[in-house]
Amino acid sequence: MLEVLRHHDLEGVLATVVRYFGGVKLGAGGLVRAYTDAIAQALHVAELTPLQRRTVQSCVVPYALEGMVRRQLQQADATLLSVEHGHLVTLRYDVVEHEAVPLMQRINDAAQGRAVWP
């Protein structure tokens, strides 16, 4: 089972196979083939998602810019974690690490200097 995972260059993956005894003795070689085949079939239909580092950031803007920031977050595939409405709007989000600085720059450009990064 481990060799199947290694062959697919997977790390940090847990594979579990449950076999109910049906009265047929497979022997050691048969069990290895059955377990290996079960993992291979599961990987064939599995949706693989790459592991990406994410970072949490906050942005404080006037109410008029909340919609623009939400659109920028959506375009960057960021996850909006919380929104606080007070004198200003504070949006807390997480985003893929390599996209964090470009996203901040786009928000700064669109906000024309009115975005604050606490």
N, C-alpha and C positions, 0 to 999 in steps of 0.2 A: 504494500500500500504506500509506503514511504517513497519507494522508487517511482511510482506513478506520479506522485506530487512533485518530486524532484525533476522528473522528465518534463513536466509542464512549467518549470521554473517558478514554483509557488513557495512562498515563505509565510510563516505565521498562519498556516491553515490546519485545521483539525479535521480529520476524516474518520468517521465511525461507521462500521458495518455491523448490523445485527442480523444474525442468521438463526432462524428457528429450525430445530432439528426435525426433519420430515421423515425419518426412518431410513434415509440413504446415507451411508458412510462414504464420505468423499476422500478420506485419507489426507495426509499432509499436503501433497501436491495439489489435490483437488480443492482443498480449502484455500490455498494460496491463489490459485487461478480464479476461484469464485470471488474472493475478496478483491483481488486486483481488478477483475472485470467490473465489479460493482462500483469501485472508485472511478475507473475509466469512464463508465457510462454516466455517472453523476457529473463528472467534469465536462463531458461532451455537451450536456444540456445546461450547465451552470453559466450564469452571467458573471464574468470576471470583472471586478472593479479594482482599479489600481489604488494603492494606498497613497494618500496625499496628505501632507502636513497642512493643517489649517491654523489660522490665527484669528483671535477675537479682537475687534476694534470698536471704537465708539466715535460717533460724529455728532456734533451739536450744530444745528442750523435753525434759521428762522422758519416759522410755519410755512411761508410761501415757497420754501425750497424742499419741503418734505417729499413731495411727489417726485421731484427730480432725483433726489437721493435714492428713493425706492426704485426708480427705474434703473439707475446706475447699478444698484445692488443686484437687481434681477438680471441685467445684462452680464454681470461678472459672475453669475451663478453663486452669489453669496447667500447665506441663510440669515434672515432677520431674526434675531434672538429676542429683542425687546424694544419697545418704543415708549418713551416717557414724554408726556406733554406738560410742560411747565411754562415758564416765561419764553423758553425756546424748546425745540424738539430735540431729544437725544435718542439717536438710533444706535443700538448695539447689535453687531452682526459678526459672523465668522465667514472667512473667505480663504480660498487656497493661498498658501503662503506666497507663492511667486506672483500672484495677482494683486496682493495687498497694496504695494506702492503705486502701480499704475492706476488702481481704482481710486486711491487717495488723490492722485494728480488729476484724474478726470473730474472728480467731485469738486476739487479746488478750482479747476478751470471753469466749470459750469456755475459754481457758486460765486465766482468773482471775489474770492477772499473772505466771504462771509461764513465759511465753514470753520469750526473750531475742533481740534483734535485733542481731547483731554488725556 
